[in-house]
């Protein structure tokens, strides 16, 4: 049997609006989506189908660009074009707004929790990355503002096990941050993309980072701690597969498969050649759906617990759930 992506279900998630992002809860049972309708929707499985369990409204005045689950699964953070980040707390089967984080000058583009759950990062069109500390009383305090990018910061991701942060920007660069003496600072700048870097994903170990760009390529960066320096080298470039901007990338922690979301309306899955040299990895296209959505695909997300289950969302307002079968 050849590898393939088969549709499981399509959800009309954010009608008459864009669906910007989908994210699975840590246990893989819930899917959160957000969009141009200023709403967040929580989806859960009932029998064989996915249904909307709750709608989080009134948290934001403008588009909700991204949501992030806390590692414990009891909190959601939502980043909005209204320049705020809202924290929601799970209460029974619903979520209630707990607090609103303010400070960015304009659109907040992304939000992400550190693996410990004690730190939250946000990034914005104001070119800054903020790191917030969370205490036991659910109080949030900004501990650092880093201005290492010269343009809009599109996305931020945490390393899966360490307190290390990566950001992607309209300035074509990726920055890697670590804490030094109670201050977060940029330790490495990854240069190579020739246009906006839209998204980032670490592999399961955190030793490699994938980036995707408006230059229609995906790059794989590998950490090499030579002489104590924080060096990340580009060890692989995937080019020639995407006809337009690559908006998102997801690296499955269970199977190692890479999924991409593209402006050519397609969803693609790449697999790594296990026999290749790890310092010169080889990825090949394993599956693709050329008309996955009727408009740009904005996001792809692998389920963290169920291997091969993939969600995607689009400017057409819809979410699609897919199953990836390997050879």
N, C-alpha and C positions, 0 to 999 in steps of 0.2 A: 504494500500500500504506500502510495506517495504521501509525503507530508502535505497538510492542507489546513486552511482556516475555514471552519464551517459555522454558519450563523446559528446562534441559539435563540436569540430574541432581540427585537428592536423595540425601544421605548420612546414614545413621543414625550421627551422629558421636559423640555422648556419650549413650548409651542410659541411660534411667532418671535423667536429670540434665538440668540446663539447659546449653545451649551459649551462652556469654556473648558470644563475640567471634570474628570471623574476620579474618585479615590476610594479604594477599598479600606474598610476597617481592619485593624491588625489581625483579627481572627477570621477575616474573609467573609463574614456573614452579611455585612451591610456595604452598600455602595453609596457614597455621597456625590451629588452633582451640583454644579452651580452655573449661573448664566447671566445673560443680559437682562433678564426679568427681575433682577435683584434678589432672587430666591435661591435657597439651598433645598435640595430634595434628598431624602434618605430612602433608599430602595432596599428591600429585603426579599428573600425567596419565600414563596408560598407554593408548596408542591413543586411543580416543574417550572414555574414562571416567577419573574421578578416583578414586584409591585411597589408602588410608592407608599411608604410607611408614615412619613411625616414631611411637612413643608415648613421650613424655617424662614419666616418673613419678618419684615420690619427691623431687621438688624442693620440694613444698609440703605443708603439713599441712591446708590448707583450700582452698575454692574458688579457682580461678585466674580472675581477673576480666578480665585483658587481657594480650595479648602484643604485642611490637613487634619488628620486624626492624631491625637496624642498616642504614644506607645501603649498606654493602658486601655485605650479605646473609649474612655469616659468623657473625653473633651474633643471638641472640634474648634479649629481656628479658621476664620474666613477672611480673606484679603479682598479689598474692594477698591474700585476706582474712586470712591468717596474719600480716599486717603486714610481710612481706618481699618483696623483689624479687630474683628469681633471674636470673643471667646464664648463658646456654648458648652454647657454642661449637660451630660445625659441624665435624664430623670425618668425612671421607668422606661417607657418606649419613646419618650419624646426628648427634646432638647430645650433648655431655657438659656436665654442670654445672660451671661455672667458678668462680663466686663467688656469695655471697648478700649482698645489701645490706640492712642493718638500720638502724632508727632511728625509723621511723614508730611512733606509739603504737598504732594499730590499722589496720583494713583499708586496704591500698593499692588504690586504685580504677583508676589508670591509669599508664602508663609510655610514654615517647616519646623517640626519639633525635633530636638536632639534625641538620640536613643534613650537617654536617661529620663526624659520627660521633664527635666528641670530647666531646660533652656528652650527658647523659641526664637527663630530668626525671621525677619521680614525684610523685603527689599522693594524698591520703588522706582518710579520714573524720576524721582529727585536724585538719582545716581547713588543713593546710599544703601547700606546694609545695616540693619539694627539687630542687636542681640539682646533679648529680654530674659531676665531670671524669674523663675516662678517659685514661690515658697509654699509651705504647707497650707497656708490660709488662702491659697488661690490669688495672691497678690502678685502683680506683674511689675517688674522694674526694669527699665532700659539700662543695661550695664555698659554698652558700647555702641557707638555709631562709627562705621567705617566707610570712608569715601575713596575706595581704590579704583572705581570705574569712572570713566569720563562721560558716560552716557547712561540712559535708562537701564536699570538692572532687571532682567526679565525673569530670572529664576534662581532659587537657592535650594541646595540639598545638603543634608548632613551625611557624613560617613556612617555606615551601618553600626559600627561599634565604638568609634572614637569621637571625641569632641573636636571634630574637624569639619569645616564648612566650605562648600564650593558655591560660587555664583557665576551666572552667565549674563552677558550684557550686549547691548546694541553697539558697544565699542569693539565688537568682534573677539573679545577676550573672555577667558575664564579665570577667576581668582580663587585661590585656596587660602583659607584663614585658620589660624590656631590662636589659642590664648597664650599670652606671654605676660607674666607678672600682672595678672588681673586685667589685662587689656587684650582685646582681640586685634590681630593685625594680619595683613596680607603677607603670606609667606612665599607664595609662588604665583606667577602670572603665566597662564598657558596661552601661547600665541600660535596661530596656524590657520584658524578660520578666516575667510576673506570677507565675511559679512556677519550680520547679527547672529549671536549664539542664543538659541531659543530655550533649550532645555538640557538637563544633565541627569545622569543616572549612574550610581555606583554599582559595581557587581557585588555579589554576596559577601566577598571578603573585604571589600573596600580598597583593594590594591590597585584596582583599575576604575577609571571613570570614562563614561561615554558622553559625548557632547553632540548636539545636532544643530544645524544652522540654516540660515537663509542662503548659504552658498551651495545648498543641496547635498551636502555631505554629512556623514557621521564620522567622528574621530574617536579613537580609543586611546586613552592616556594611561600610562603605567607609572606608578611611583618608583623612583630609584633613589634610595637614600645614600647617595655618594658623599663621602666626607661630611656627613652630618647635615648636608643641605637638603631642603625640601625641593626635590626635582621631580617634575612630571614630564615624561617624554611621550610624544605621539608615536605609538607603535603600529597603528593601523588606520587607514582611511577608507571608508566605504563610499565610493563615488560611482556615478553612472546608473544608479538604481532609481533615484527620485527625480521626477520631472519638475518639481517645484520646491518651495521652502519645506524643510523638515521641522515641524513645530514641536514635536515631542518624541521622547524615547523612554522606553521602560525595559529594564534588565531583570529578567525573572530570577529571583533568588533560589528557586527550586530546580529549574532546568538549565539556566544559563542562556536561554533564548532572548534575543533582543527584538523588541517590537518598535516600529516607528509610525508616527502620525504625520501625514503629508498634505500640503496644499493642493496636490493633484487628486484629492478625494480618496486616496488609497491607504490601506493598512498593510504593512509588510512585516514579516518575521524572518530574522536572520539567525543562523546557527553557526557555532564555532567549530572549526575542524579540530577535533581532540588530539590529532596526531601532530599538529603544527607546533613549532617552537613557541613557548609562552611569551618570549620577547618579540616574536614576529607573528602575532595571531592572524588567523585567516577566518574570515566570516563569509558565508555564502547565503544567498537568498533561499529560504526554505519554503516560504509560502507568501502569497499576496492576494489581496482582494482589491481589484482596480477601482471598482465603484462601491467602496465600503459605505460611503455616505454620498449624498447628492451635492455636498459642498465641502470646503476645507475640513480636514480632520484635525482637531485641535489637541487631542490628548489620547494616549493609550495607557492602560494600566493592567498589569498582571495581578491576578488574585494571589495573595501571599500564602495561602494554604492549599489551594486546589490547582495542581499543576495543569497548565494549558488553558486555563480560563482567563480570557482577556476581555476588557471593556474598552470601548472607544467612544468618542463624542465629537460633535461637529457643529459648524456654523448653521447647519440645517435644524438645530435644536434637538436632535435625536441622540440617543445612546444606543449602541449595539453591543451585544454580548456575543463573544465568539469562543469556539473551542479549537485549539491548535492540536492537531494530531501529528505526531512525528512519524518518520518512516518506520 
